[in-house]
Amino acid sequence: MEGVIGIIVAPIIIFMIFVAPIWLIMHYRSKKQVAQGLSEEEFAALTELAKKAEVMNERIQTLEALLDAEAPQWRNRA
């Protein structure tokens, strides 16, 4: 009976001594990084992507307007 308890308790103790502290440190480190927000580089990249998306949206609207004028039924073909 004592051997069975030792087999169960030993992994729990090893987990609590080695794995749990590392797990907690990594968890709260990632929470801290998320709370800090975007870095300067990330914000600049996000701003650039937003500008490119706006330009692409304008181009798509222009293309759709041209297609509507040239081939009014193009939306029904797909």
FIVOMI-713261 format. One line per 2 residues: number of its first residue (from 1); their letters; for each residue x, y, z of C-alpha. Coordinates in steps of 0.001 Angstrom, whole numbers, plus 500000, padded with zeros to 6 digits. Example, Ala and Ser with C-alpha at 12.3 -4.5 7.8 and 13.67 -1.06 7.14 Angstrom:
2
1 = as = 512300,495500,507800 | 513670,498940,507140
// end
This chain:
78
1 = me = 500000,500000,500000 | 502824,502408,500865
3 = gv = 504482,501666,497521 | 501341,502694,495650
5 = ig = 501104,505951,497603 | 504776,506654,496855
7 = ii = 504179,506085,493145 | 501327,508600,493201
9 = va = 502899,511189,495508 | 506371,511280,493919
11 = pi = 505245,512639,490510 | 503044,515217,492233
13 = ii = 505971,516461,494322 | 508243,516589,491275
15 = fm = 505572,518507,489375 | 505116,521017,492206
17 = if = 508872,521594,492588 | 509950,521834,488935
19 = va = 507069,522209,486491 | 504588,524414,488351
21 = pi = 506984,527321,489081 | 508240,527432,485491
23 = wl = 504658,527238,484254 | 503598,530150,486485
25 = im = 506592,532291,485489 | 505931,531760,481777
27 = hy = 502196,532396,482203 | 502597,535724,483976
29 = rs = 505401,536808,481646 | 503073,536340,478664
31 = kk = 500292,538209,480485 | 502693,541116,481080
33 = qv = 503647,541259,477391 | 499991,541320,476335
35 = aq = 499221,544094,478831 | 502057,546281,477516
37 = gl = 500393,546639,474126 | 502041,547111,470749
39 = se = 505647,548142,470336 | 506628,551040,468080
41 = ee = 507556,548668,465247 | 504328,546693,465557
43 = fa = 502254,549887,465601 | 504048,551200,462499
45 = al = 503507,547906,460681 | 499830,547897,461658
47 = te = 499397,551477,460433 | 501068,550620,457125
49 = la = 498834,547580,456662 | 495739,549691,457375
51 = kk = 496793,552221,454709 | 497406,549434,452194
53 = ae = 493981,547963,452979 | 492330,551340,452337
55 = vm = 494115,551676,448975 | 493125,548130,448050
57 = ne = 489502,548839,448986 | 489466,551903,446721
59 = ri = 490937,549874,443854 | 488342,547124,444313
61 = qt = 485510,549692,444309 | 486895,551217,441101
63 = le = 487198,547796,439490 | 483643,546861,440491
65 = al = 482341,550160,439088 | 484118,549468,435769
67 = ld = 482757,545936,435651 | 479242,547156,436452
69 = ae = 479459,549595,433523 | 480986,547115,431052
71 = ap = 479319,543840,432072 | 476307,544414,434332
73 = qw = 475734,540672,434890 | 479273,539846,436087
75 = rn = 478144,539331,439685 | 475668,536625,438669
77 = ra = 478256,534537,436780 | 480141,533301,439847
// end
